[in-house]
Amino acid sequence: MKICSLLPSATEILFSLGLGDQITGVSDLCDYPAEARSKPIVSRSKVDPSVLSSDEVEAVMIRILTNGENPYDLDKEWLVRESPDVILTQDLCHVCEVDAGQVTGMVAGMKVQPQIVVLQPKTFEGILDSITQVGRACDAELQAAQAIISMRQRVQIVQEKLPPVSKRPRVFSIEGINPLVIGGHWIPDMLDLAGGNQDMFAPGCPAKRLDWSEVREYDSDKLFIDLCSSDLARNLREAPWLELQEGWRDLTSVRNGEVYLIDHSYFSRPSLRTVEGVELLAELTHPDIFSGIAPKGSVVKLDAGRYATHPDGAIEECFFPYP
């Protein structure tokens, strides 16, 4: 079977199910596992967040969409020539990845129509359903079922160790700054499964832009910043924007050094690694219960003592590798 994956999350699922050798094409965002980088690139984003700031990305996206363009270039010649049996795409965010509409239009004239599988999980359970979808479409239903059992077991292990709800810290997660955005969808589920208390956004809610006043008024005990499409280096480059917001230094999480910058891949890619994200969050939320979980290079933490005496303008110098 020839499979074309236009989603980093779908690519990760395929490799997890042992189907990596059947992947014939991917997007330029598919970088995990390492073997994915050797696959032919079929889709390329017109915006590169690795070299642009958040406000620059916003400006470029507005220009592209205003001009009626698509944010992604899809290689039609490749699709016609290679004629994949299955194409995995999404219909959740036209900004983050190629959407189903673009794919459907592109393959409309092909003699042999591929099976287009649209993944659009909105909750943790939805992510499990997506794995089932991929397994069913790619003749790997048993592998998918086994993967889901493993994911549920790992989450259950976390659940059994958590303290009562009354003793869980208030948490907040930010997936975009300048403009300020919460990721919604499965993020509230992840925060809850990891033992955080977050009642501002319901599981499955859409991504939403916020006013800074909402973050300030919620004033969580712990603040997680996992900017979409951002590794730690980009998170650190974006952090100075937070320091410019009114009342930033007065936040409980800032005063106590409970601000964490986290590699986005554990949050923005709904795949088997979502469980790793839950486990990672459990350690950050309850370090007295969980330890040794956070992968090396995945998190940096604000040093409250250093930051309290540090002048504004270089907040990135006050974050250090966690643990």
C-alpha positions as CSV (number, residue, x, y, z in Angstrom):
1,M,0.0,0.0,0.0
2,K,1.2,3.5,-0.8
3,I,0.3,6.1,1.8
4,C,0.7,9.9,1.6
5,S,0.6,11.7,4.9
6,L,0.1,15.4,4.8
7,L,0.0,15.7,8.7
8,P,2.9,15.4,11.1
9,S,0.5,13.7,13.6
10,A,-0.6,11.2,11.0
11,T,3.0,10.5,10.0
12,E,3.8,9.8,13.7
13,I,0.8,7.5,13.9
14,L,1.8,5.6,10.8
15,F,5.3,5.0,12.1
16,S,4.0,4.0,15.5
17,L,1.8,1.4,13.8
18,G,4.8,0.0,11.9
19,L,3.7,1.4,8.6
20,G,6.7,3.7,7.9
21,D,7.9,1.7,4.9
22,Q,4.5,2.3,3.2
23,I,4.7,6.1,3.4
24,T,5.6,7.4,0.0
25,G,5.1,11.2,0.6
26,V,4.9,13.6,3.5
27,S,4.6,17.3,4.3
28,D,7.6,19.5,5.1
29,L,6.4,19.6,8.7
30,C,6.7,15.8,9.2
31,D,9.9,15.6,11.1
32,Y,9.3,12.8,13.7
33,P,10.5,10.2,13.9
34,A,13.8,10.9,12.2
35,E,13.0,8.5,9.4
36,A,10.2,10.7,8.3
37,R,12.7,13.3,7.1
38,S,13.9,11.0,4.4
39,K,10.5,10.7,2.7
40,P,9.6,12.7,-0.4
41,I,8.0,16.1,0.5
42,V,4.6,16.5,-1.2
43,S,3.4,19.6,0.6
44,R,5.2,22.7,1.6
45,S,4.1,25.6,3.8
46,K,4.5,29.1,2.5
47,V,5.2,30.4,6.0
48,D,8.3,29.4,8.0
49,P,7.7,30.1,11.7
50,S,11.3,29.0,12.5
51,V,12.6,32.2,11.1
52,L,9.6,34.5,11.7
53,S,8.2,36.0,14.9
54,S,4.6,35.5,15.8
55,D,3.5,38.9,14.5
56,E,5.4,38.4,11.3
57,V,3.7,35.0,10.8
58,E,0.4,36.7,11.4
59,A,1.1,39.4,8.8
60,V,2.2,36.9,6.2
61,M,-0.9,34.7,6.8
62,I,-3.2,37.7,6.5
63,R,-1.6,38.6,3.2
64,I,-1.9,35.1,1.8
65,L,-5.5,34.6,2.8
66,T,-6.5,38.2,1.7
67,N,-5.1,37.4,-1.7
68,G,-7.2,34.2,-1.9
69,E,-4.1,32.0,-1.8
70,N,-3.6,28.7,0.0
71,P,-1.0,28.7,2.7
72,Y,0.4,25.4,1.3
73,D,1.8,24.2,-2.0
74,L,0.6,20.7,-2.8
75,D,2.6,18.8,-5.5
76,K,-0.1,17.7,-8.0
77,E,2.4,16.2,-10.4
78,W,3.6,13.9,-7.7
79,L,0.1,12.9,-6.7
80,V,-0.8,12.0,-10.2
81,R,2.5,10.2,-10.9
82,E,2.7,8.2,-7.7
83,S,-1.1,7.7,-7.3
84,P,-1.1,6.9,-3.6
85,D,-3.8,4.5,-2.3
86,V,-4.5,6.5,0.8
87,I,-4.0,10.2,1.6
88,L,-4.2,11.4,5.2
89,T,-5.3,15.0,5.7
90,Q,-7.3,17.1,8.2
91,D,-10.2,19.5,8.3
92,L,-9.5,21.2,11.7
93,C,-7.2,24.1,10.9
94,H,-6.4,25.5,7.5
95,V,-3.5,27.5,8.9
96,C,-1.7,24.6,10.5
97,E,-1.7,22.0,7.7
98,V,-3.2,21.2,4.3
99,D,-6.9,20.8,4.6
100,A,-9.3,18.3,3.1
101,G,-10.7,20.8,0.7
102,Q,-7.4,21.5,-1.0
103,V,-6.6,17.8,-1.3
104,T,-10.1,16.9,-2.7
105,G,-9.8,19.5,-5.4
106,M,-6.3,18.5,-6.3
107,V,-7.1,14.8,-6.8
108,A,-10.5,15.3,-8.5
109,G,-9.2,14.6,-12.0
110,M,-7.1,11.5,-11.2
111,K,-8.0,8.3,-13.0
112,V,-7.7,6.2,-9.9
113,Q,-9.1,8.0,-6.9
114,P,-7.2,7.6,-3.6
115,Q,-9.0,7.1,-0.3
116,I,-8.9,10.4,1.5
117,V,-8.9,10.0,5.2
118,V,-9.8,13.2,7.1
119,L,-8.6,13.4,10.7
120,Q,-10.1,16.0,12.9
121,P,-9.8,15.0,16.6
122,K,-11.1,17.6,19.1
123,T,-10.6,15.7,22.4
124,F,-8.3,13.0,23.8
125,E,-10.9,10.4,22.9
126,G,-11.0,11.9,19.4
127,I,-7.3,11.3,19.1
128,L,-7.8,7.6,19.9
129,D,-10.5,7.6,17.2
130,S,-8.1,9.0,14.7
131,I,-5.7,6.2,15.4
132,T,-8.5,3.7,14.7
133,Q,-9.3,5.6,11.5
134,V,-5.7,5.3,10.3
135,G,-5.5,1.6,11.3
136,R,-8.7,0.9,9.4
137,A,-7.7,2.7,6.3
138,C,-4.2,1.3,6.2
139,D,-5.0,-2.4,7.0
140,A,-3.5,-2.1,10.5
141,E,-6.6,-2.3,12.8
142,L,-4.9,-4.7,15.2
143,Q,-1.8,-2.5,15.6
144,A,-4.1,0.5,16.2
145,A,-6.2,-1.3,18.8
146,Q,-3.0,-2.4,20.6
147,A,-1.7,1.2,20.5
148,I,-4.9,2.5,22.0
149,I,-4.8,0.0,24.8
150,S,-1.3,1.0,25.6
151,M,-2.2,4.7,25.6
152,R,-5.1,4.1,28.0
153,Q,-3.0,2.1,30.3
154,R,-0.3,4.8,30.5
155,V,-3.0,7.5,31.3
156,Q,-4.5,5.2,33.9
157,I,-1.2,4.9,35.7
158,V,-1.0,8.7,35.9
159,Q,-4.6,8.9,37.1
160,E,-4.0,6.4,39.9
161,K,-1.2,8.6,41.4
162,L,-3.0,11.9,41.3
163,P,-4.2,13.7,44.5
164,P,-7.8,14.6,45.1
165,V,-9.3,17.3,42.9
166,S,-9.3,19.7,45.8
167,K,-5.5,19.6,46.0
168,R,-4.8,20.1,42.3
169,P,-3.1,23.4,41.3
170,R,-4.8,25.8,38.9
171,V,-3.1,25.6,35.5
172,F,-3.2,27.5,32.2
173,S,-1.8,26.7,28.8
174,I,-1.0,29.2,26.1
175,E,-0.5,28.0,22.5
176,G,0.1,31.4,20.8
177,I,1.3,34.9,21.7
178,N,1.2,38.1,19.8
179,P,-1.7,37.3,19.1
180,L,-2.5,35.5,22.3
181,V,-4.2,32.1,21.6
182,I,-5.3,29.1,23.6
183,G,-5.2,25.9,21.5
184,G,-8.4,24.4,22.9
185,H,-9.5,21.0,21.4
186,W,-7.6,18.3,23.3
187,I,-5.5,20.6,25.4
188,P,-8.1,21.0,28.2
189,D,-8.3,17.2,28.3
190,M,-4.5,16.9,28.6
191,L,-4.4,19.4,31.5
192,D,-7.1,17.5,33.3
193,L,-5.6,14.1,32.7
194,A,-2.3,15.4,34.1
195,G,-3.9,16.5,37.3
196,G,-4.3,20.2,36.7
197,N,-7.3,22.3,37.7
198,Q,-8.5,24.3,34.6
199,D,-12.1,25.3,34.3
200,M,-11.9,28.2,31.9
201,F,-12.1,26.1,28.7
202,A,-14.0,22.9,28.1
203,P,-12.5,19.8,26.3
204,G,-13.1,20.0,22.6
205,C,-13.6,23.8,22.5
206,P,-12.1,25.5,19.4
207,A,-8.8,27.4,19.5
208,K,-9.5,31.0,20.7
209,R,-7.9,34.3,20.7
210,L,-7.7,36.0,24.2
211,D,-7.2,39.3,25.8
212,W,-4.3,39.5,28.1
213,S,-6.7,40.5,30.9
214,E,-8.2,37.0,30.8
215,V,-4.9,35.4,31.6
216,R,-4.1,38.0,34.3
217,E,-7.5,37.6,36.0
218,Y,-7.4,33.8,35.9
219,D,-3.9,34.0,37.6
220,S,-3.1,30.3,37.6
221,D,-0.6,28.6,39.9
222,K,1.2,27.2,36.9
223,L,1.6,28.6,33.4
224,F,2.5,26.4,30.5
225,I,3.6,28.1,27.3
226,D,3.8,25.6,24.3
227,L,3.6,27.8,21.2
228,C,2.3,26.0,18.1
229,S,5.1,25.2,15.6
230,S,7.7,26.3,18.1
231,D,10.6,24.4,19.7
232,L,12.3,25.7,22.8
233,A,14.5,28.1,20.9
234,R,11.5,29.8,19.3
235,N,9.6,29.8,22.6
236,L,12.4,31.7,24.2
237,R,12.5,34.2,21.4
238,E,8.8,34.9,21.8
239,A,8.9,35.1,25.6
240,P,9.9,38.9,25.8
241,W,6.4,39.7,24.5
242,L,4.9,38.4,27.7
243,E,7.1,40.6,29.8
244,L,5.6,43.7,28.1
245,Q,2.0,42.8,29.2
246,E,0.5,44.7,32.1
247,G,0.8,42.8,35.4
248,W,3.1,40.1,34.1
249,R,5.5,40.2,37.0
250,D,2.6,40.1,39.5
251,L,1.2,36.8,38.2
252,T,1.3,34.0,40.9
253,S,3.1,31.7,38.4
254,V,5.7,34.3,37.6
255,R,6.4,35.2,41.3
256,N,6.8,31.5,42.2
257,G,8.8,30.5,39.2
258,E,6.0,28.2,37.9
259,V,6.3,29.3,34.2
260,Y,7.3,26.6,31.8
261,L,8.2,26.8,28.1
262,I,7.5,23.4,26.4
263,D,8.4,22.0,23.0
264,H,5.1,22.2,21.0
265,S,5.3,18.7,19.6
266,Y,3.8,17.2,22.7
267,F,0.7,19.3,22.4
268,S,0.1,20.3,18.8
269,R,0.4,16.8,17.2
270,P,-2.6,14.6,18.2
271,S,-0.9,11.2,18.0
272,L,0.5,8.5,20.3
273,R,2.9,11.2,21.6
274,T,0.0,13.0,23.2
275,V,0.3,10.5,26.1
276,E,3.9,11.6,26.5
277,G,2.6,15.1,26.7
278,V,0.1,14.1,29.5
279,E,2.9,12.4,31.4
280,L,5.2,15.4,31.0
281,L,2.4,17.7,32.2
282,A,1.8,15.4,35.2
283,E,5.4,15.9,36.2
284,L,5.3,19.7,35.8
285,T,2.0,19.8,37.7
286,H,2.9,17.4,40.5
287,P,6.7,17.2,40.7
288,D,6.3,15.8,44.2
289,I,4.6,12.7,42.7
290,F,6.2,12.3,39.3
291,S,9.8,12.7,38.2
292,G,12.2,11.7,35.5
293,I,9.5,11.8,32.8
294,A,10.2,15.0,30.9
295,P,12.5,14.2,27.9
296,K,15.8,16.1,27.9
297,G,15.5,19.4,26.0
298,S,11.7,19.5,26.1
299,V,11.2,22.0,28.9
300,V,12.7,25.1,30.4
301,K,11.5,26.7,33.7
302,L,11.6,30.3,34.9
303,D,14.0,30.9,37.8
304,A,11.9,33.1,40.1
305,G,14.9,34.3,42.2
306,R,17.0,35.3,39.3
307,Y,14.1,36.9,37.5
308,A,13.1,39.0,40.6
309,T,16.3,40.9,40.4
310,H,16.6,40.9,36.6
311,P,15.7,44.0,34.6
312,D,13.1,43.9,32.0
313,G,14.3,43.1,28.5
314,A,16.1,39.8,28.8
315,I,13.6,37.4,30.4
316,E,14.9,34.6,28.2
317,E,18.1,34.6,30.3
318,C,16.0,33.6,33.3
319,F,14.8,30.2,31.9
320,F,16.8,27.1,32.6
321,P,16.5,23.5,31.5
322,Y,14.0,21.4,33.5
323,P,14.5,19.5,35.7
